[in-house]
Amino acid sequence: MKRKIRIIGIGLVISISTISAQKGVDTGTKYGSGEDSIRCVRNFSLYAEDFKNRNYDDAFPSWLAVLEECPLAHVNIYLDGVRLVKDQMDKTNDPAKKDELFQLLMRVYDMRMQYFGDNQRTPTPAIKGLKALDMLDHEPIRNDIDVVKNAFKLLEESVEAMGKNSQPAILQSYVGTATRLYIQNEIDAEYYIKCFTTIADIVDDRLKDQSISENTRKGFEQVKNQSEIWFAETDAASCENLEKIFEPQLEDNKENLEWLKRVSSWLARKDCRDSELFYMVAQYQHEIEPSASSAIGMAGRNLKAENYDNALEYFLQAVELAENDDQKGISLNYIALIHFSRNNYQLARSFSLRALEARPNWGAPLILIGKAYAMSASNFGKDDFDQKTVYWASVDKFNRAKSIDPSCSEEANNLIRTYSAHFPNNEEIFMQGYKIGDNYTVEGWINERTTVRSR
């Protein structure tokens, strides 16, 4: 009864329509004319009411009639249509029916571009991006690489046209799809890196905008983080590829700080420290805006040239400019290594301890301290026994290193075997008045409490 009353009401509203029958799709008008306009308005009202009340099954036939006969009636036909078609897809297990509905979903987007593509808020390029998202969302049903490639083309067109106005979801999907196509050898490394760079530029630009909402900012930060994870996990980001692609661009970008920072970050992440590009980027970056990354790069360049004093200066700058504990710890450890190479073992230990403070679960500083002790043993104490006790303290450091950092276990075990052979023997220990397991303090600058052991 309720629906009959509603239909009568609609009939009264449109009673002034002309008698001739022409559909809106034919006349380029919202509802057409005559009986067709009556039918369009009736179906539009029926579907809109059912949609509002979430009666999607009832809404679907009326909506489909509106889509076919009066596609210019309202943009909501397409906004609501996406939900209605997806609802029908979710309710069927018939692959053929799902595919038929998928084709209808794609047609909804195509018609929206045809009839409402000039909408300022969501123009055709933005609709292409939305269409691509649904293509990819339903691609597993079809398991069709051509769908992925077509979606990627739409995403690319969308991003190129919308630029910084692109939605985070579309930007992330663009990089994700590019990654998938690269892994499947559908695009080459240079093209893939170009895609990644395009998104990185857009995201960096948006994150500089202080006027965006917190939720929007989080969306772009997610795009940045996820895309960098994808990029780093591919072999496209090899030192060789990075050099091949970015070296020709260096001269044009030597004053482009964002470009320099990004390339520096990628080269550092892939440990491309033997690359001349890494050092040139670091130099230009350091001239514009000194940072920990650029200082480390400059230090590395001086290390390579054996200019140790300059390298120390840059590493000390890196410590002061460090943006996180990892950068700080790495720089401090390099300073310790330089002092170690100069036989300044006390300074090497001092900076190693600071590196360990910055990165408490890192074994490298402890390995270096153990080596520093071992290397100083021959000049330690008053006799041969004193010198041999230094190896107890040295091996303690190697044991601790592998206990907190399994990645250095192999090196630590090799050093333990090497320097344990220099422990005093049982007779020497007995002659000094000690027994195995006693506490012992290695005095002097080492000043370490250790345990008596024999070789």
Summary of the structure (lengths in Angstrom):
residues: 455
radius of gyration: 34.7
end to end distance: 99.7
largest distance: 122.5
contacts: 1466
relative contact order: 0.03
helix: 75%
strand: 2%
